[in-house]
Amino acid sequence: MDADRGAGTVTSTEVTDVLVVGAGPTGLVLACDLARRGIAVRIVDRSPAPPRTSRAKGPNPRSLEILDDLGVAEAVLAAGSAPLPMLKYRDRAPVARADPWAGSAPSPDAAYDRAWLVAQWRLEEILRARLAGYGVRVELGREVVGLTQSPDAPAEAEAGAGAEAEAGAEGGPEADAEASRVVVTFAEDRRGEEAVLRAWYVVGCDGAHSSVRKLLGIGFEGTTREDQVMVCGDVELAEDALDRGLWHQWFDEDGAVMLCPIAGTRTGWWFQAGPERDGRGRPLAPTADGFRRLLAHHTGLPGQALTRAELLSTYRVNVRMADRFRAGRVFLAGDAAHVHAIAGGLGMNTGIQDAFNLGWKLGEVLAGRADPGLLDTYEEERLPVAARTLDLTSERLRATLEAIRRPGGGLDSAITADTTGLGVGYRWSSLAADRTHLDANTHPDAHTHPATVTDPTGVPHPDARTHPNAVTHPTGAPLTADEGPQAGDRAPDAPCTEAATGAGTRLHRVFAGPRTTVLGFGPGSAAVLDEVAATYGGTGVRTCRVYAADEDRGENRAGQQSQEQSQDQGEEQSADRREGRTGTEAGPPGCAVIDAEGHAAAAYGTGASARAEASASGAASGARTGTIVVVRPDHHVGLRVPADDARSVREYLRRLHGTGHSAARPPEQSSERSSDRFPDTVDAVRKG
């Protein structure tokens, strides 16, 4: 693939594994995730230049974890700033101050406790640079105008699977394999020639007005509130016009102005306001002079204090969701699949998390390790989350609009524990293999956990989650410290040390990269880890033995490595992290860490259970105790079983990664939609 290929150069003979349409945060995260897996990916955008926008203010804690996995979190943090305290005004006078994150701090199970302020265009720059490091560049000025896929693609793909073996046969298999690809047509190039590309899969990340979604004929039901309008832009103010350590918010009976400093700039600010209106009450289009009039009217600052305004736009509350997130070999992600009310800042973040869910699944299928049915779980998992997020953001918008009617109310009303993203999980998913806890309290049909207080809308009351890092899932069921995460939940982080080097690390650093991780707690886990390492070493699965501080580490059996090998491995993994090698080029697939302070055991609920097993079974059998936790590449628990249940581990990994010795094969397509197999899930989770 020619990474520097630009507009007007694609020919009808070119093919790729995945075409990503749209180069916003969603598309860029997906392209980065695929590229580091060695997948041939192309990413196009119809804009002639990298788009700039001022609306999205930055990643939430869950998205920061994803960006950390991709190796760009440090650059994002350096380019932005922590969220600022809010100063709220009424009739031009300050009346209240609020800091929604004043009581929060990073915890052992979550290194990021708050969202981060960074301009969306700057985040995109960072992601484009990471993508370029894999030899892939965004192809600008490429507008998709046609999509064609064979109606009987499953049979064709299956026939195509034998193409290499039957390469000598005339026509047939190769032609069938070609027919199973998506044929993408672009608008005429600069020379007036039509361009065509063939791809195994296409992902539309091209925004709320998605051409991909429209070409598929997928419905986008919802509402647009013409009465809830806001004008936005990036502006510059005269130096010292306002304190840049605060997010200033003026709310009056006849409108509002909000000014937040743009991180990394000296005089730049995000400007949001209620629009000017004409004599009939209709909103006027934003202009620099209009911004100056709004500034003077609401803040008392002279209009001339606003020296420049750009990226002007009008935002209308738009709440819509696609009927489905997949049509054959074409997927939708981000705003192309769902658009939310702006409250809570979850639009961009939900798209980033869509991409992280889909990327590893496409990677495993295209590598020939997983059955194509794995791709059904993208819609199965993400569509209910999108539905829940639509309801959450709409509820937060209602709460905020109500709050700003009163002096002292402000945008802090939009921020709750739910907006961190740390509680999103997939307990209802067919990939959530541990069913031992799926009783009436955690089944998708349950609206909330019995211990959760809810308000009349069915949304869990904030009092039910006393800390922003409370681990929950969309049904509203909080986890207890003794229980630990269940299958489908986000896998907690925990500080620990590398057994080989003594260097400090975290479990999420162990998880980083395009692999599934099998954690082993307790002596009984060693045999399972050895079996996994022998079966899957180098093919998408890593093992990690988690030792208690007082546990005998004489054998350090993870991956059957000697002490010298383990030392080399720890050094290679540290170098991988420094150099950003989190893809197929990263180091060995096994490791061992020491849970020196017991945070990992506490986070995964293994400490108490191991002691209970040992006590009940006696010393002779105590050596066989332990727990195995399989963590998916997107940092969600897939399986959590006792260490003597090797069969469950074997079967689960086979579903995600084949037998460990799978021959590469072209992807197939499942014709069965996840929403057909789980008809009640979306409604139940949405109500939760």
N, C-alpha and C positions, 0 to 999 in steps of 0.2 A: 504494500500500500504506500502510495506517495503521500507523506504527511503534509507536504506543502501545496498540495493540489488545491486550486482555487476555482472560482466560478468559471463555467464555460469549458471545462476540460474533461468532464465525466463522459465516458462513452458507453455504448450499449453492451460492451463485452465485460464491464467491470462488475465484480461481485465482492461482497463482504459478509461477515458473520452477522453483525448488528448495525443497523443504521439508526442513529439517534437524531430525531428531528427537534430542534430547539436547543439553544446553547445558554439557557439560564441556569440557575443553581441546580435544578433537578437534572437537566440533561448533562451538565458537566460532571456532577457526582456520579451519575450512571456511567458515563464514558470513562472516567478515571477508574472506577471499580472494574469495568470490563477490560480496559487496557492492561491493568496490572495483572490480570489473569491470563494474559497472552491471547485474548480474544481479538480478532480483527474487527475494529469498530471504526465507523465513520460518524462524524457529528456535523450537522449542517444547520444553518440559521438563515432565514430569509432576509434579515437585516444586512445592509451593505457594510456596516461597521458594528463592532461590539456594542450591544444595547446598553444604555444607562438608565437607571431608574432610581427614584428617591423613596419609594414606598416601604419596601422591606428594610427593617432596621437591624436585622442580624439573627444569628442562629441561637436557638434555645439550648438548654443543657444536653438534651438528647442528640441534637444535631452536632453540637460540639464534640460529643463522643465519636460520632461518625467521621467528622472532619479529622479528629485525632487518628482514627484508624487509617484514614487515607494519607496521613503524614503532613497535613497542612494546618493543624490547629494552632501551632506556635505562630505561624505567619498571620493567621486570622486574629489571634489575640494581640499581636504586635500592631496590627493595622487598625484596631478598634479600641474600645474602652468599656469598662464596666458600666452597667446601667446607672443613670444619674438620679439623685434625689429629685423629687418633683416639687416645684414651687407653684402654688395655685393662687390666682388672683380673682377678685370680683370688683367691678367698677374701677379697674386699673390699680387697685391696692392689693398687696399680698395678704391672703387670709389664712393660708394653711400650707403646711409642708409635709411631704410623705416620702418615705423610702421603703418600698414594698419588700426589699431584700435585706433590710437592716438586721433582721434576726436570723438570717441564714448564713451558712458557711459550708465549705466543702466537707464532705463526710467520708469515712472509709469506703463506703459502697458507691459514692458518686463524687468524682473529682471536680465536676462542674456543677455549681449550685445555682447559677443564674444565667440569664441570656446575656449576649454580648452585643454591644452597639458597633456595627461596622456597615459602611455603605455597601449596598448590594453590588454595585459595579466593581467595588474593590474586592469583594469576595469572589466575584467571577474572574477577575484578573488572576487571583491566586490559584483558582482551580484550573484556569487555562494554562498557567505556567506548569502546574503539576502534570496536566495532560500532555503538554509539549515534551515533558521529560520522558514520556513513553513513546514519543515519535508521532503523536497525533495532534493535529491542529484543527480548529474549527474552520469549516468551509463556509465562508460568508457569501451572502447574495444568492443562496440556493433555496428556491421556493418549491416545495412539493406540490404538484398539481394532479398527480394520479397515483393510485395504488391498485395493484391487481394481484390477487392470489387465487390459486386453483381451488375450486370448490371441493375437490376430493383429495386435499393435501395429505391426510393421514396415510392413505394407501400409497401415494406417490413417494412420501418420505420413507416409508418402510421399504419400498422397492429400491429407493436411492441408497439405503443402508448397505446394500450389497454391491454398490457401484465399483468400489475398489477391487473387490474379489472377482468381479465379472467384467473387469475393464476391457477384456478382449471381446466381449459380446458386442454385437453391432447395435449402436443406438441405444435402445431400451433403457437400462438402468440410469445411465448418465443423463439422458433426456428427462427421465422421470424426476431425478434429483434436481435438475434445473427447474422443472415445472413447479416443484414444491416450494421454491423461493418466492418471496414477495418481489414483484416488479414495481419499482418506484420511478415515476416520471417527474422530471423537474421542468420548470418553466424554461423558455428559450434562453440560451446563453447569449453572451455578447455578440456572437457571430450569427445569431438567429437560428442556431441548431438546437433541436430538442435533445435532451440528455436523459439517459436511463441508467438505473443502477439496480442490481439484483442483490437481495439480502435474505439470509435465513429468517431474520426477525427484524421488525421495525418497532421503535418505541416513540410515540408522540409525546414530546415534552414541550410542545409549542404553545402553551398558554391557553387562556380562557377562550380565545377565538380560534382554537386549534384547527388547522387545515386537515390534519390527520383524522381527527374525530369526525369532522364533517364529511370527508371522503368515505369514511366507514359507514356513515349514516347512523351513528350512535346518538341517541337522544341526550339532551343536556337539560334536564328539567330543573326548575327552581324559580326563583323570583329575583327581580331587580327593583330595588326601592328607589324610585325617582325622587322621593321626598327626603331621602337621607343621602346628602351630597357633601363632598368635601373637595376643596382645591388643594393641590400639593405642589411642591417644588423645592429645589435646592436654591438657597439664597445666601448672599453675603451681607453681613451687617458691619457697620463701622466698628472699629476696634473699641472695646470697653463699653459698647452699647448695652450689653447684658453680661451677667456673670456666666461664663462658660462651664461652670461646675454644676449647673442646674438645668433641668428640663422645665421651661417656663410654660405655664398653661393659663390662659385667660378665658374664662367662661362667663358670658353675660346673657341677659335675656334675649338679645337680638343676634347672638352669634358667638364665635370663639376664634381664638388664634393660639396655636401651639408652636413653640420654637425649641428645637433640641439641637445642641451642637453636633456637627458632623465630626466624628472622630478622625484624627489625622489631618485636620485642616486648622488654619489659624483663625479664619473669619467665617467659615462655612456653617450653615445651619439648615436643618430640615424644617420646612415651613408647611404647616397644615392649618386650614381654616375653613370655617363655614363660608360659602361663596357670597359674592355680591349678587344682588338680584335686580331685575328690571322692574318697571312699574307694574307688571302683572305678576310679580313674585317668582318669575322663572330665573334659575341660576345663570349667571353670566360666565363665559369662558374665562379662565385665569389669564391675567396679564401682569407684567411687572408693576405697572402703575396701579392696578387693582390691588396687588399685594401691599403696596405702599399705603393705599387708603385704608385697607383693613388693619395694617399695623398701627397707623396713627389713631384710628377710631377705638380699637380695643386696648391698646397698650399705653397710649399716651406718648410713645416715642415719636419723634418726627419721621415722616415718611421717607425723608432723604437719608435716614439711617440705613435703609435697605439699599445697598449700592448695586446689587446685581441679582438677577433671578433667571434660572434656567430649569430645564426638565419639567416644565409646567404641565400639569395634567389635572383631570377631574376624576374623582373616585366616587362611584355610586355603590352602595351596599348591594352586593351581588352574591346570592347564595344558591349554588347549583351543583349538581352532581351527575356524572354520566350514568346511563343505564347499566353499563357494564364497562369493565376496564380492559377487556380483551376481545378481539375478533380474529379468530384464527391465529396467524403468526404476528399480529399487530397488537401492541399494548398501548395503554394510555397511562401517563403519570403526571403528578403535579397539577397545575391549574388546568391542564387539558382534561383532567378527570374530575376535578372538584375545585370550586372556588368558595371562599369563606368570607364571612364578615371580618373586618380588619382587627377587631378587638382580640387581644391575646397574642397577636403576631404569629399565628399558626399556619398561614398560607404557605409561605416559602418552606417552613420547617416540615410540614406534612409532605411536601413534594420531595425534599431531600430524603426523608425516611421511606417514601415510596421507592425511590431509586435504590436505596441500600437493601431493601427487601427483594427487589427484582434482580439486581445485578448478579448476586451469587447463584441464583437459580438458573439464569441464562447461562452463566459460566459453566456450571456443572453439566447442564444438558448439552451445550455445544462441545464440551470436552469429551462427550460420550460416556460419562460416568453415571449420570442420573437418567432415569426414564423421563421422557418429555411430560408425563403427567405431573411432575414436580411443578411445572409452570402454572398449573391450575391453582396452586396455593397462593399465587400472587393476588388474584382477585378475591379469593376466599379470605385472605387475611387483611388486605388493605381496604377493600370496599367497606366493610363494617367500621373500620377505624375512621375512614373519611366521613361516613354518615354520622358517627358520634362527634367528630370534630365540627361538622356543620352545626350540629345542635349546640355544642359547647360554645363556639364563637358567637352564635346568635344570642345565646343566653347571656354571655359576658357583655355583648353590645347593649342588650336591654339594661343590664345592671349599670353600665357606664352612663348611658343616656339618662337614667334615673338619677344617678349620683351627681351629675354635673348641673342638674337643676337646682341643687342646693349649694350655697356658699361653702367652699372647702372640698367639694367633690372633684374628682379628676380621673385621669387614666389609670391610676393605681387600682381602680375597681375592676379593671379587665384582667388583672394578674392573680392567678390562683395556683395551687399545686398542680392542677391539670395542665397548665400551660407550659410546664417544664418539659413535657414529653417523656419523662422518666418512667411514668406509670403505664405507658401503652404496652399492651401485650396481646397474645393470641391464644388464650387458653382454649378457645373453641376450635382451633385449627386442627386439621387432620395431621399436621406435623407435631402437634403436642402429644407426644406418645405416652406420657405418664398420666393415666386416667384414675389413679387411686384417689385423687382428691376432687374429682369432678362429680360432686354430689349436688344437691339442690342449691347450694350456696354459690357454686362457681359455674354451673351450666349456663350457656347463653340465654336460656329462658328465664333465668333469675334476673330481676332488675337490679338489685343491690344486695350486698352482704347484710345479714341481719343486724350487724353491729354498726352499720353505716346510717347516719341520719340523713334523710333526703328532704328536699323542699318539694312543694307541690308540682314542680315541673319534672320530677324524677331525677334531677341532677344531684349527686351527692353534695351535701352541705359542707362548706369549707371546714366546719368544726370536726368533720370526720377525718380530716387529714391535717394534722397540726404542724407538719413540717413540709416545706416545698419538695423535699426529696422522698416523701412517703411513696413506697412502692405499691402501685395499684395497677389495675387493668381496666379496660373500658366498661366492664360490667360493674365497676365500682367496688370490687372486693379487695380490701386491704390485706396485706400479708402480715403475719405475726413473726416476731424474731425467732421463735422456736420452729416455725414451719419452714421458713426459707422459701426460695422461689420454686414455683411449680413449672411444669412444662408449658411453654408459651410465654412465660414472663421474661422481661429483660434480665439478662445475667448481671448480677451485681459486680461492681469492681471491688478490689481490696488491695491494700498495700502489702507487699511481701518482699523477700529478698531472693535473688538467684542462688540456688544451692551451690552451683559451681564456682561462682565468682564472689558471692557476698554482696554484690551490687544491689541497690534498691530498685524495685520495679513494681508493677501493679498487674493485676490479672488482666485488665483491659489491654495492657501492652503485650501480654502473652497471647491474647486473642487476636491482636492486630494482624491484618493480612488476609489473603483470600483462602482461609482454611477453616474447617470445623475443628474445634478443640475438645478433647476428651480429658476432663479433670478427674484425677483419682485421689480421693481422701481415704486415709486409713490403710493399714498393712494389706488388707484383703484386695485392694485395688490393683496391686502390682501385676498380677497375672493377666487381668483384662487389658491393662495398658501395654503389656508385652505383646499380647495377641494383636491389638490394634496397630501397634507400631510395625509388627511384622507383616500385617496384611495391607496397610495403607501407607506405609512410609513413602513420602514423596508424591503422593497422589491426592492431596487435598485435605489430609487429616493430620493433626499434630496431637501428641499426648503431653500431659503435664501432671506430674506427681506433686501433690500439695502436702508437704510434711508439716505436722505440728511441731512447735518449738522443742518439745521434749521427746520427740519421736526418734527412734534409732534410724539413722540414715546410712548404715554401713553398706547396704546393698545397692542403693541408688539405682534401681532397676529400670527406670523409665527409658524405654527404647533400648534396653540392654546395653547401655553405654558404660564404658569404663570411666574412672574419674578423669583421666586425661582427655577422653573424648568429650565428656561433659564440660570440662574447662574450655576446650576449643569452641564448643557449641555456644556457651554463654558469651564468649568474646565475639563470635560471629553474629549472634543475635543483637548484641549491643551496637555493633558496627552497622548492621542492617537498619536499626532504628535511627542512628545518626545520619545515615545516607538516604533515608526514606525508602529503603528497599522493603516494601511490604507486599510484593507480588510473588510471581512464580520463581523469581530469582533469589528470594530470601533464604535464610539458612536452614539448618536441619529441622525435622518435624517433631522433635521431642524435647522436653526440658523438665526441670524439677525446681520447685520454689519452696521456701520455708515460710510458713504462716507464723512469723515470730510473735505477733501480738494477738493472734487468734481471730483477726478480722475476717479472714476468708471462711473459717469454720462458722463464725457467727452469721455471716451473710448468707451462706448456703445451708444453714441449719444442720450441719453435720456433727458439730461438737457434742451436743447433748445426746443425739441418737447413737453416736458411736459408743459413748460411755454406757448408755442403757443396754446396747447389744452386748458389750463386753461383760457387763455385770450379770445379765440374764443368762449368757451362754457359758460363763466361766472362763478361766484363763486359757484352757486348752483351745477353745474355739475362738477366743478373743482375737487371736492373731489373724483370723480370716475376716474380721469385720471391716467395713468401709463403705464408701458411697462412690458411685460413678455419676458424673454429670456431663452430658454431651451439650456443648454450646455451639449453636449454629454460627456460620460466618457473620451474621448480622447481629451477634451478641444477644441472642435469645436462647433460653434453655429449650432444648429439644427433648431431652430425656433425663430423668433423675431416678436412679434405681439403686438397690443394694449392690455391693460389689460382687456378690455371688450370682448375679443375674447377667451373666455374659451373653446369654442368648438374646436378650432384649437389646443389648448394645450392638450385637452383631447385626440383628435385623434392622435396627434403625439406621446404622451407617450404610447398610446395603441400599436402603431406599435413597439416601442422599448421595452416595458416592459409588454405587455399584459394588462389585466384589473386591475391588482393590486391584484387579488385573483386567478390567474391562477393555476391550478393543474399542478404539474410537469409532463412532458411527455418526452419520448425519442425524440431525434432530427430527423427531416426529412431532405430530400435533395431536393433542387430545381434543375430541369434539365435544366432550362433556363440560359444561360450565359449572364452576364451583358453586354459584348461587343456586343452580338447579339441585345440587347434591345437599346443600345446606340452606333450605328455603327460609328457615326461621331465624338464622343467625343475624342477618342485617337488621331486621326489625328489633330483635331482642337487645342487641348491643346498642342500637340507637336509643332505645328507651332507657338503657342503663345509666 
